């Protein structure tokens, strides 16, 4: 994986190091590499290891199943499915996945849907996935390839909700700055497949989920809105989210209120028999990307330091905090002596305040650049590892102390949520194109010794 505009961006040693760390982090999470590292088949037995526990390994005798089905959803689901088909070497019989761009995973059908706002294409694909697992016999093995983006792509509204109302409430909550967990609490309770309901549909088949996490904390009930995981949220929780962000959504509210009153079935919890034959394996997460980025930093003679794997909240505030740590490193050598590379991951949000264009990582970068103006030998990269920051076609930002040349214009851009417009004119936008994976946001702060 190579940054598309690398030559234009790599104008200083610090920026070049930041780019190399970003590239290594994303490459480590590509589905082909992840499957090669975690899934193996020998003598008809599939072995799966976990990113969260290197010593944990599960085995499945493929010859004991009458059929092997592969379904899935997410931005990287097409490539993950293709890698799994290759790893299983002809033992996958059929299946369906939905993703946001074409891929070849035959004999699995790869359907293309829309993200982040669902459309009828998503509904048609989700219905096919639901029907595929619902028809599976008890002696079938159903593999579920799950990556970030599945919450939107795997959309099958609970009757009688139309997809337009799901799209509207998704858009409203994203604009209001709701967290992924909050947004998913609503989506799960408006769905026929989310919140463990896909696992319920697959019962009594053996169900094995193979997931690449894009959420802070790697909670299976949050990854992709947890289609195959027990759900701890309720209809009342979903209503509370709408209240918290003052989102009207009358049709969605009516449905959720019916659930509160007991007229709609609740999502299955951990005691539900739907999970008696269901297992969940995490193949990659933010640790995967941070470890690879840290290795590159170390090879270049810089000391890597992971600040956090769970940075959330407003993107501009997180950017300012990272800039403050960089200044401290330069001034005092705390918490690490330069040359150093500060790393973090997480999922920030943006409360949209204007009509501009941007995303969490672009706003993170612009806010950091504002606080670093005039600082030499510091570079900050912040990217969405799927290659698309928010609704933009940019992966994120690469900035340094020279990026901000007009403080007033910068503050205006932040006030108007127009980080892309400002940074694009100042060689601060990092572009990768679609990467084929999604493991949360990655930030790299390179601090070189003062001259």
N, C-alpha and C positions, 0 to 999 in steps of 0.2 A: 504494500500500500504506500503510495507516494502522494504527498501534497501536490495538488495540481499547479499551484502558483509558487512552488518552492523557490525557484530562482529569483523571483521578484521579492520574496519575503526574507531570504537569508542574507541580509545586508550586514550583519554583525555576528561575531562569534556566539554571543548570547542567544540571538534569534535562531542561529543555525542549530545550536544545542537543543533549544526548545522544540524546534521542528522535528529533530531526530527522536526525541523522547515521545512526542505525539505519535509519530509514525510507528515506532516500536510498540507503543501501548495498544494502538488499534490493531496492528498485525497480530498481536498475541491473542486477540479475541475473535479473530476471523473464524467462522464455523468450521472450515476445513482443518485448521490447525487445532482448534479446541477438540473436535472429534478424534483426531489422530492422537491427541494427548490423553483422552479420557475413555474412549470406547474401543474395545477390541473383540474380535470373534476368533475363537480357536476350537476346533473339534465340535462345532455346532453350539458352543456356549458363548453367549455375549456377556462380557464383563464391563462394568461401568464404574469409574471412580469419580469422586466428587471434588469440586474446587474448594468446598468449605471444609473438607476433611480428607486429607491425602491418604490417610490410613484406611478409610472406609471404601469398601468395594462390594458391589452386588453382582451376582451372576444369574443368568437366565438360560435355561436349556431350550434353545429354539426348536429342537426336534420334538419337544413335548406339546407344542401348540399346533392346532390344525391350520391356522393362518396367522400371518403377521401383517397388521395394518399400521400405516403411518399417517397421522394427521398432525396439523399444527397451524400456528399463526404467529405473525410478527414480521418486523422489517427484515430480519435475517432468516426467516423460516424457510424460504426457498433454498438457500444455500445450506442451511443446517440439514434440511431433508435430503438434499443431494449427497451431502457428506455421509449421512447415516445410511442411505441406500448403498453407497460404495462400501462402507465399512461392513455392512451385513452381507455383501457379495451375493446378491440374488435371492436372499431370503425374505425380502419385503414383497408381499403379494400385490398390494394396492394401497390407495389412500388419497387424501386431499389436504393441501395446505393453502392458506391464503397469505399473501405478502403484498408489498407495494411495487414490485417490479418483476418482470418475467424471469423464470429460471427453469432449468431442465432437471427434474428429479424422477424421471420415469423409473418405475411404473406409477409413481405418485403424481397426481394431477396438481399442478401449481396454478392457482387462480390469483388474479391481480385485483386488489381492492384499493381503497383510498384511505389516506392518513393525513392529519389527525382527526378529521371530521368524517364520520362514516357515511356511506351512500348505499343505494340499493345493491351495488356490486358486492359490498361487504356482506349484506344480508343473504344474498344468494349463495355466496361461498360458505358462510357460517352454517346455513341450512344443510348444505351438502356434507359438511364436516359432522354436524349433529347426526344426520341420517346414517352416515358411514359407521360411526361408533355405536349407534342405537341398534344397528343390524348385526353387530358382531356377536358370534356365539360365545358361550361360556368358556370354551377351550381356546379362544383367540388371545393373541397378545396385541394390545393396542399401544403403540408408541406415540407419544405426543411431543412434537418438537415446538418449543415455546421460546420466543424471544421478545424483547421490548417492542412495543407497538401493537401487541396482540389485543390490547384493550379496545382499540378503535377498529382494527381489522376484523376481529372476531365479534361481529355485532349481529345478534339475532334477538330483536326486541321481544319482550314478553307481550303477549296479546293483551289488549288491542293497540299497543303503542306503535305508531309509525316511526320509521327511521329518521324522519325529519325532526321529530321532537327529541330524539336521542342526540342528533347532530346539534340542535340548538342549545340544549343544556350543556353539552360538552364544550361548545364554543364559549358560552357564557361563563362557565366555571374556569376555563383556561384564562380568559380575559381578566377575570376577577382575581387571579393569582392563587387559586386553590391548589393544594398539594396533590400529588398523584394518589396518595392513599385516600384523600377526601373525595377526589373525582371518581375513583374506582368504587368507593362505597355506594355512590349513586348509580354508576353504570351496572354494578353487580345486581342491584335490586330492580333493574329495568330490563333484565336479560334472561333468555332461556338457556344460556350456555355458561355464563360467567358465574363466579362465586361457587364453584364446585358442581355446577349443574351439568357440565359436560361429563364429569366423572359419574354422576348419577345416571346419565343417559347411557354410558358405556357398561354399566353393571349388567351382568355378572362377569364380563371379560376381565382378564388381567390387564391392568393399566399401569404403564410406566412413563412418567413425564421426564423429559430431558430438556432442561431449561438453561438459557443464558440470561442472567439477571441484569435488569437496567434500573433497579430500584434500591434506594438506601435501605440497608439492613437485610436485603435478600429474602424478604418475607414471601413465601410461595402464594399466600392469599392476595398479595398485591401485584406480583409479577403477572402482567397480562390480565389483571383482574381475577386471577386465581381460578381459571376454568376447571382445574383438576385438583384443587386444594380446598380443605375445609375453610369456611368463612366465619369469622368472629364478629362481623358487623351485622346490623339489623336494619329493617325498614326505618325505624326511628332514627338511627344514626344517619341514614341517607337524607331524611327530612331535615335533620339538624344542619347538615352541610348546606343545603339550599337556603336555610334561614341565615346561616352565618355569613353567606356572601350575598344575601338579598337577591337571590335569583328567583324569578317568578315561576317559569316553567309550569303553567297550570295543568297540562295533561300529565306530565311526569309526577307532579305533586298529587294529583288525584289517584294515580296508580300506587304511589308510595303510601298514601294514607289508607288505601284499602289493605295494604300489607300490614300497616300498624294495627289496624282493626281486626286482623286475622283472616281477612277474606282472600289473601294471596299467600301461597306457601312460602315460608322463609327459606333462605339459602341453607344448604346442609352444613352442620357444624362437625366437629371432630368425632363425635359419637355416632354419626350417620353411617349405616352399613355400606353406603356407596364407596367408602374408603377402605373396606376390609381387604380388598385385593388391589389397592392402588399404592404405588410408590413414587417418590419424587427425588430426582437427582439434579443437583446444580452443577453444570459443566463449566461455567465461567462467570466471573463477576468483576467488580471494580478492582479487586485484589490482583486479578489477572493482568489488567492493564498497568496498574501501578508498579507491579513487580518488574514488568518488562521495561517500563520507562526508567525505573531506578537502576536497572542493570546498565542501560545505555549511559546514564549520568556517571555511574561509577567507572565505566570503561573510559570515559573522557576525562577522568581525574577530578570530577566534582563529587561532593558529598551529598547523597540523596537523603531527604528527610520527608517522610509522609506526615503531613499536618493532620489530615483527617480523611476518612473514607465516607463521611456522612454529612457533608456541608449542604445545608438547605437554607431556605429563607430567600429574601429579596436578593437578586443577583448583584445589584449595584453595591449593596452593603457588604456582600461576600467579597466582591472585587476590591473594595477599599480595605478590608481586613487583610487580604493577601498582600496588598501593596504596603501596608503598615509593617507586616512581618518582614518583607523584603528590605524595607528601610532599616529595620532593627538589625537585621543580619549585616547590612553594609556598615552601620554605625558602630555596633558593639560586638559582633560575632555571636550574638544570641538569637535563636537557640542553636545555631550551627555556624561554624566559621566558613566564610567564602574561600574558594569557589564552591557554591552549593546549588542544589536544585531542590526546590520545595515542591512537593506533590500533594494534590488532593483530588478527591472525587466527591460526587454527590449529585443532587438534583435541585438547582435553584429555580425560582419562579420570577416572573415579572408582572407587576401590577401595571397594566397598560394605561398610560396617562395622556397619550396623544395619538395622532394619526400617522406617525412615522412607521418605519419597518425595522424590526430587530428581533432578537431572541435572547434567552438568558445568558448565553456565553458571550455574545456580542456586547450586551450591556455590562456584564462582568468585566470584560476587557476594557471597555471605554471608561468605566468608573476607576479601574486600577490605573489606567494611563493618566487620568486627570490628577490622581494623587502622586504619581511618579514623575510628573513633568519636571524636566531638568536633571533627573537622575541618570547618570551614565552607567552602562554595563549591567542593566537589569532588563530582562525581557519576560513577558507574561503571555502564555498561550492558554486559551480556554476553548475547548471544543466539545460538541456533542459527538460521541463516537459513532453515531450512525451517519454522520456527514451532513446533517441538516439541523441547523439550530433554530428551534421554534418553527415558524412557517417559512423560513428563508431557504435559499439554495446554498447558503454558506455553512461551513462546519462550525465556525466560530471566529475568534479573534486572535491576532498576534500583535502585541503592542510593546512599546518601550517608553523611555523617558522623553523621546522626541516626537511621539505620536501626536500629542496635544500641542497645537500651535496657536490656538485661540481659546482661552479659557471660557469666555462668554459663549462662544459658539458650541463648545462642548457641553456646557450646562444646559443650553437650549436643546441640544440633541437628546440629552438624558430626560429633560422635562417633556419632550415630545415623543419619547420612546422611539427615537430614530437613530439608534446606534449603528445600524448597517449603513445608512446614508453617510454618516460622518466618517466612519472608519474606511469605507470603500474609497473615499477621496484621498485617504492618507496612508495607503498601503498597509492597512491594518486588518484586512479580512482574509481569513484562512479558508481555503476551499479544497475539499477532497473529492467531491461527488459522493454518491451513495457508496458506503463502505461495505455493506452486506452484513454488518453486525450492529449491536447496540448494547453497550454495557455502562450506561450512565455517562455523566460529564467527566471530562479529564482536564485538570489544570496543571500547568507546569510553569514554575517561576524560577528563572535562572538568575542567580546573583553572582557576578564575577567580582574579583578583588578590585578595589578602587585604584585608580592610576595616579 
